[in-house]
Amino acid sequence: MKRISTLLVLATLAFSANAAQPAKEQPALTGCAAKRQAIVEQIEQAKAHNNSNQQAGLEKALSEVDANCTDAGLRKEREQKVLEARHEVNQRTKDLDKAMKKGDPERINKRKDKLAEAKKELQEAVEDLER
């Protein structure tokens, strides 16, 4: 299951990279259809580069999406990720406040970095939710 999740994340990231290419005049896909299309595009790229291991993994991910993905379930999963990311941002903000009260510059910088990372993850989760 962990491997499938990793493959889906990789497929999603690759889909994001392909989004910068010119549009094909198709209506924007959302939910499971978008997820499926992203995987199909990755399979085509894997075929083009003769990467049979990646292709096999992506085909397995595609069959999992076909068998198990529902738009409602996907939306719920993405909403949960947004909630978790918001909680993480709140926690990191509290940690930064504590570090600032103690006045340790090294700790403050670490906490700022962690807060920035948490905010980035929140933004990514929100963007995923909107797809």
N, C-alpha and C positions, 0 to 999 in steps of 0.2 A: 504494500500500500504506500509505503514511504517512497519507493522508487517511482511509482505512478505519479505521486504528487510532485516529485522532483521533475519528472518529464513534463508534466503539465505546466509547471512554472517556467521551464525552459522554452516550451512551445509558446507560452504567453509572452515571454520576453522577446522571442524572435518575431512574434506577430507585431509587437510594438515597434520593432526595428523596421519591419516591412511597411508599417503605417506611414512612414516618411516618403515612401515611393508614391508616384502619381496615382490618383484614384482611377478605378476601372469603371466608373459610372454605375456602380451597383449600390442598391440601398444598403445602408449600414446594418450589419448583423449584430444581434445582441444575444446575451445569455448563452445557452448551450450551442446555438447555431454558430455564434462567433467563436466559441471555444473549439468546436468541431472544425470549423474552417481554418483556424490557426494551426491545428494539428495536421490537417490535410496539406496545407502549404509547406509545413516543415517536412512532411513525408516526401513531397516533391523535391524539396531541396536536398534531402538525404539521398534520394535516388540519383539526382543530378551529380552529386559528389561521390557516388558509389560507397556510401557509408551504410552498410547493411546492418550494423549493430544499432545505430541510431534509428534507422528505418524500422527495425523490428520493435524497438522500444516504443516508438511513436505509434506504430500500428496497434500495439497492445493498449496504449493510452487511448487511441481512437475507439477501440472496441469497448473500453470501460466507459467512455463518454457516451457512446451509443446505447449501452446497456443501462447506465445508471444516472445519467445527467437529466435533471428536470430544471426548468427555469426557476421554479419556486425554491427548490432545494439549493440551487446555485446562488440565488439572491440571498437566501437565509445565511448561507455560509459566508458570503461576502459581507453581509451586515454584521455578522459576528466578528469578522476580522477587523472591521472598522471600530467596533466597540472595544475590542482588545487593544487596538492601536491607540485609541483615545485614552484608555486607562494607563497605558504605558507612558504616554506624553504627560499625563497628570502626575504619575509617579516620578518621572524624570525631572519635572518642574519642581516638585517638593524636594528632591535630592539636591538640586541646584541651589534652592533657597537655603537649605541647611548648610551647604558648603560655603555659601556667601556669608552666612552668619559667623561661621568659624574663621573665615578670612584666609584660608589656605589656597594660594593661587594655583598650585598644581591640581588640587582636587576640584577647584572651580572650573578649570579648563577641561578636565576629564568629564565633568558633569555637563558642561556646555556641549561637548562633542556628542555625548550620549543623548542629550535632549535633541540635538539637531538630527541625529540618526532616527530617533523615534518619530520626529515630525515628518521626516522623509517617508518612513514606512506608513504613517497615517495618510499622507498624501497619495501614496501608491494604492492603499486600500480603498480610499475614496474614489480614485480613478477607476479601479476595478469594479466597484459597486455601480458606477455610472455606465459600464459597458453592458 
